Structures are given as C-alpha cells and as structure tokens.
C-alpha cells in the first residue's frame, strides 16, 4: 500500500528503496514560495542508522513487509543476543547492531517483539514500559528533597534520572521510548 506525504507521522513504518524504516521525527514545512514538503528523520530497521529524508507532494513510499512475533530474551552469548519463541522453542540470534538501543531495556527472561522483514529477523522492540530494579545510585543527603534528580543504573545497564527519594534496590517503571522515569513500583 502506497503512503503519501500527508499520511506521514511519527512512529509510522515505511519502506524506502527496499529498506524498512521507522519515522523518528517529522516536520511539515510550508515555505513562502513553492510547494509544501515533509522533512523527516527516519531510522533503519536493518542497521539502526538514522538519516534525514525530504518527502515532496507527489512522493509515495510503501508499507514494509514486516511481521512481529513475541519472543523471550534468553542470554547474551558474547557475539549474538539469543531470543526464543515461547510456542515453538526455536531460537533466533541477533547482533548488537540489530538490537541497537533496545538492549538498554532488556533483561533475561523479558518478552520482546521481534521484527521480521521478508521472513528474516532484523530487530527487537522492548515493551513501551518496563519495570527494572535500581542496582546503583548515590545516597540521599539531608536537604535533597526539592524536586531534583540523580542518576541511577538499572539492572539492564541503562542509566536514568530519578527523584532523590528513590533508593538502591527499588523497582521503577521506565518509558523505553524516551528513557524517562515514570514511577516507583509499590
């Protein structure tokens, strides 16, 4: 199905020149002279690189042949990250480049969505919100109560900014798209 310039939006998956992309950022531009166009930052599902692309009024792009399957992250074997289909028990390995930033939010046993392009595994997407334990954060000091933030390292290795009252060992919810602290899990 062809997608026109007016239908582009953040998060949409498109295929440009045979490569599947996700629109990370877009801006509709109406210059004083000439026709309107869309300037977009698109991220490749194949290698994780982000490029800028300009779409004009007549430009069309295709919907990529992407399939999603829920998989479980098993372990990192040093070269590949191993995932398992929980229904068939088949394993699939992806490189660090294929997984990209999603690796910051994945821990052993976590369910993720694996993306396939034309039948070949290309990347994974973690859940939008994950619950992770804080393994390292600076201690609180008297007076650290007024809306400030401090860094915290999570069990997945990611570092997020958290409120001062959160302590080491607490479990928090984090938005994986932005890397923002959402709330402490009770």
N, C-alpha and C positions, 0 to 999 in steps of 0.2 A: 504494500500500500504506500503510495507516494504521500509525503508530508510537505506542505507548502510553508513558505516563510512565516505566514501569520499564525501557524499552529505550533511554532517552536516555543518551548518553555523549559524552565529549569527542571532537571531530573528526567527529561524525555530521552529515550534511547533511539538513536538514529544510525543509519549506515551511510558512510561517505566513501566513495571509491573502493567499495568492498571491505571496509574496515568498520566494525561496530564501535560507536562512541556513545557517551552519556553527556548531555549538556550540563555543565557545571555552573555556568553563569551566562546570562544573555542580556543584551541591551538593544531595545528598539530605537533606531536613530532616524529622525526626520530632519535632514539638513534644509537650510533655507532654499537652496537650489537643488534640483534633481530629485530622484525618487528615494523613498524611504528604504532602509535596509536593516538587517539584524546583524549585530556583531556578537559572536558567541565564543565562549571558551568551552572546548569540548575535550573530554578525557577518553583516551583509547582504552577499550577493554582488553586489548591484546598485549600492550606493553606498559600501560599506566601513564603514558606521557600526555600532557595537556597542551593543546595547540589553540590558536585563535583562528576563527574562520568567519568570513563575512558571507551572509546569505542575502541575495537580492530578490526582488519581487517575483521573477519567473523561476527561480531556482527550486528544484524539488530534491528531496532525499528520501531514501527508502526506510521502511521499518526493518531492522535486522532480524535474521532468523535466530532468535535467542530462546533457549529453553532454560528453565530453572528447576533445580532439584534440591531438596533438602538433604544435607549431608552433615555428618558429625566429624569435628576435628579430632584426630587421634593423637598425633605427635609430630615433632619436627625431627627428621632423621639426619639433619646436617646439610643435605642437598635439597630435599623436597619436603613440603608440608603434606602430610598424609591425611586424607579425608575418607570416610566410609559411608556408603549408602546403607542406612539402617534397615531397609527392607530386603535388599539382596546381599548385603555384606560385602559388596565389591568395593575395592579401594582405588582411589584416584590420587595421584601426586601432582602438586603444583609447585612451581618455583616461587622464590620470594618476590621476584618482579611481577609475576602474575597476580599474587595475592595483594601486593602493594601495601597501602595504608591500613587495610583491613586487619593486617597481622597485629597491629597495636591493640586490638579489642578482642582477640580470640584466645581462649584458654582451652586446655584439654577437656574433651567431652562436650564442648559447646556445639549447638546446632547452628549451621550457617546455610545460606542459599548459594549453591554452586551454579555459575552461569555457563551454559554451553552455547557455542556459536557453530552452526552447521555440524552438530554432533561432537564437537571437540571441547573439552573443558578449558575455559580461558581465565576465570577469576572467581572469587567468592565475595559475597556481601554479608557482613555480620548483621545481627538484628539491629534495629534502629536504636533500641535502648538496651544496655547491658548492666548487670549487677556484678560489680567486681570489688574485691577486698583490697584495702589500702595496706601495703606492706612497708612503706616508709614515708614519713612526713615529719617535719620539725615539730618539737613540742610546743605547747601553748605557754605564753608568758602572761603575767598579770598585765591587764590593760589591752590585751589582744581580743577585744570583743566587738569593736565597732566596724562591722561590715567589710573588713579586709579579707584578703585571700592569701593562701600559702600553697606551694606546690606539694603534690602528693604522687608517689609512684604506686601504681596499681599492680596487682598480681600478674597482669598480662604484659607489664613493662611500660605501658603508657604513662605519661605524666600529665596530670590535670590540675587546675587551680581549684582549691576547695576553701570553704569558710574556716575560720580559725577554730571553731568549736568541734570540728571533726577530728578524730584521733586515729592513730595507727591501729589496725585490726578491725575498724568499722567497715561495713559494706555499704557502697554507694551506688546510685544509678547514674549512668553517664549516657549522653546522646552521642552515638558513634559518628554521626554526620558532622557535628561541629566540635566534638571533644569537650563539651561543656558538662560540668557537674549539674545534676538535676535535683537530687535529694538523697538523704541518708535513708537506708533501708532499716526498718524497725525490727 
